[in-house]
Amino acid sequence: MDTVPAAGWQVVQEPSGLTVLLSGVRDGFSDKTLADSLRRELAAQGTVVPRLEVRRVPEVPKGPMGKAPLIKSMRSSVAPIAP
């Protein structure tokens, strides 16, 4: 993710899959290419590849301490991720 030409990014783990938030993306960048690359990398690691969405946002949301975590979990500890 550090090579993505964006001002900021965050991977959000949700009950329904993964959402990648991108802010300040340079013109010409392909969200589909990023999603396809992430799917390939997850599959290469032997994981079940979940639903994956790339979403552009004006700014990556910050937490109470004013920082934006790179990875954020929004799922309960018992809910499985659907493929």
Backbone torsions as a table, in degrees:
resi	resn	phi	psi	omega
1	MET	NA	-24.1	-178.2
2	ASP	-67.0	-16.0	178.7
3	THR	-91.3	-4.0	179.3
4	VAL	-69.3	128.7	-178.1
5	PRO	-77.0	73.4	-178.3
6	ALA	-138.4	155.2	177.1
7	ALA	-71.5	-30.5	-179.5
8	GLY	-158.9	156.6	177.3
9	TRP	-149.8	159.2	176.7
10	GLN	-155.7	136.3	174.7
11	VAL	-101.9	123.0	-178.5
12	VAL	-110.9	120.8	177.2
13	GLN	-90.3	115.9	-178.1
14	GLU	-116.8	164.8	178.8
15	PRO	-55.6	-31.2	-176.5
16	SER	-92.8	-2.3	-179.8
17	GLY	145.8	-150.3	-178.3
18	LEU	-115.5	138.8	173.1
19	THR	-121.5	128.6	177.0
20	VAL	-103.6	117.7	177.4
21	LEU	-93.9	132.3	178.3
22	LEU	-126.9	135.4	174.3
23	SER	-124.9	148.6	176.7
24	GLY	61.7	42.2	-178.3
25	VAL	-76.6	137.2	178.0
26	ARG	-69.5	149.8	177.0
27	ASP	-58.2	143.7	177.1
28	GLY	89.8	-6.8	179.7
29	PHE	-76.1	137.2	-177.3
30	SER	-101.8	114.1	176.1
31	ASP	-61.3	-38.4	-179.2
32	LYS	-63.4	-41.6	179.1
33	THR	-61.5	-42.4	177.9
34	LEU	-63.0	-47.3	-179.6
35	ALA	-60.3	-44.4	179.1
36	ASP	-62.5	-41.5	179.0
37	SER	-63.7	-43.5	179.0
38	LEU	-64.5	-40.1	177.4
39	ARG	-61.0	-44.6	178.4
40	ARG	-61.5	-44.5	-179.5
41	GLU	-64.2	-42.6	178.5
42	LEU	-63.8	-42.7	179.0
43	ALA	-63.8	-39.0	179.1
44	ALA	-64.3	-26.5	178.1
45	GLN	-83.1	-2.4	178.2
46	GLY	84.3	15.0	-179.7
47	THR	-89.3	158.4	169.8
48	VAL	-77.3	121.4	-174.7
49	VAL	-78.4	117.5	-179.2
50	PRO	-80.1	175.9	170.2
51	ARG	-58.5	136.7	-177.1
52	LEU	-134.1	127.3	-179.7
53	GLU	-127.4	136.8	173.0
54	VAL	-105.0	126.8	-177.3
55	ARG	-129.0	130.7	175.9
56	ARG	-88.9	135.7	-179.0
57	VAL	-132.1	154.4	178.0
58	PRO	-62.4	-36.0	-179.7
59	GLU	-153.4	141.2	175.6
60	VAL	-70.6	128.9	-177.3
61	PRO	-60.4	138.2	178.7
62	LYS	-100.7	153.2	177.2
63	GLY	-83.8	-174.9	-178.3
64	PRO	-60.5	-25.8	-179.6
65	MET	-88.9	3.9	177.4
66	GLY	85.0	9.1	179.8
67	LYS	-113.3	152.1	177.4
68	ALA	-105.6	110.9	178.2
69	PRO	-65.7	145.3	179.9
70	LEU	-71.6	-32.9	178.6
71	ILE	-128.6	130.7	-176.4
72	LYS	-133.8	132.7	178.9
73	SER	-102.3	127.5	178.2
74	MET	-116.0	14.7	-177.6
75	ARG	-108.6	155.0	176.6
76	SER	-75.3	163.4	-176.0
77	SER	-72.1	-12.0	-178.4
78	VAL	-110.4	-10.1	-177.1
79	ALA	-82.2	125.0	177.9
80	PRO	-75.9	154.5	175.7
81	ILE	-88.5	125.3	178.0
82	ALA	-79.0	140.2	178.6
83	PRO	-69.5	NA	NA
